[in-house]
Amino acid sequence: MSDDSRFGDAVQAGLRVRREVMGDEFVDRALARTEGTASQVMQEFVTEHAWDAVWNRPGLDRRSRSLVNLGMLIALRAHGELRGHVRGALRNGLTREEIVEVVVQATAYCGAPAGLSAMTVVQEVFDETD
């Protein structure tokens, strides 16, 4: 795990949640990939505003937030983010069966192309975690 002390309090709080959900390796890769580039500001922004300000809100538990995220990412066809959040959903206690059901439900509302491509990503994550 890298040294997160260089960040402000909100970013550090967001990094704690982000690391717990996504894993140190995933977060370290994301930070390293953008360090010293114009994209670094986006990593800090998302960490502060999504991972701290949203994920640390008391209204939903992490499991529920993972369910919501999977549906939104499927609808947006945000496959890169979906891949990481499938792993995060498993960390947050969702079963493979529940994740597949999210894909099925999203397919009914977002269409077969979105659901089929999402299931490809989900299956790849499942295969990697076997």
N, C-alpha and C positions, 0 to 999 in steps of 0.2 A: 504494500500500500504506500502511496506517495505521501509526502508531507503536505497536508491541507491547511497548515497554519498560516499560509500566505494569503488566504482568503478572509473576507469579512465574516461576521457572525452568521448572517443569514445564509451565505453560501456554504459555510462550514456545516450548519444544521442541515441544509439540503444535501450536502455530500454524505452525511451520515446515513440519511434515509436512502439516498440513491445507491450507496454501497451495499446496504442491507438488502435492498430489493434486487438490484442488477448484478451485484458481485464486484469485488475489488478489481478483478482483471478487466471487466467491461468498462468500468469507470476510468481506470488508469489509462486504458487504450484511448478512450474518447478525449481525455484531457491531454495526453501526450500528442495525439494526432493534430490538435489545434493550438498547442502551446506556441506562443510567439507569432501567431498568424492573426489575421483579421477575424477568423472564426472563434478565437478564444473568448471573445466577449459573449458570443451566443451560448457557449458552454456555461459560463458563469450566470448569464441571464436565466437560462432554463433551470439551472440548479437552484438558484434563489427563488424564482417565481413558480416553477412547477414542483420541484422536489421539496422545497421548504414551505412556501406559502400555501400550496395545495395539499401535498401528501401529508403534511403535519397538521392539517385541520382535523378537528375531532368528529366531524359528521359522518365519515365512512371509515371503516377499517381498511387495512391494506389489501385484504382479499377482495373486498368489494371494489376498491379502486382499480385493481388489476382486471376484474371483469369488465368494468366500464372502459378501461384503456384498450383492451383487446377489441371490443366492438368498434370503438372509434378508429383504431388503427386499421382494422379490416376495411371499414367504410372509406377511409382515405387512401387505401392501398399503399400505406406507408410500411413497406415490407422490411426495410432496415430496422425501423423502430419496433415493428411487430416481433421480429426475431428476438430482440432483447427482452421485450415484455412478456413473451411466452416463457422464457427462462425465469423472469421475475415472478410471473404468475405461479409457476411451480414452486418457487421459493416461498411465496405468500400463501401456500396451502391449497391451491386449486389442483384438482386431479386432471389427468389427461382427458378423461371422459367429459369433464366440465368444460375444458378448453375446446374440445371438439364440438360440444353443444353450442358454445358461443359462435363458432364458425358456422354451424348449421343455421342458427337464428339470424346471424348477420347476412348469410346468403339469401334468406327469405326477404330481407329488407333492402339489401344492397345489390343483389343480383348474383347470378352464377359466376360471371367472370371474377368478381371480387372475392367470392367465397372459395372458388377453386384455386385461385392464386394464393390466397391466404392459407388454405389447407396445405399447399405445397411447402410453404414456409414452416408451418406448424409441424408437419411430418419431418422435415429436415431437423428441426430442433429436437423432436422426440428421438429421432435416430441418433443424434449426437449425444443425447443424455442416457442412452441405453447402456 
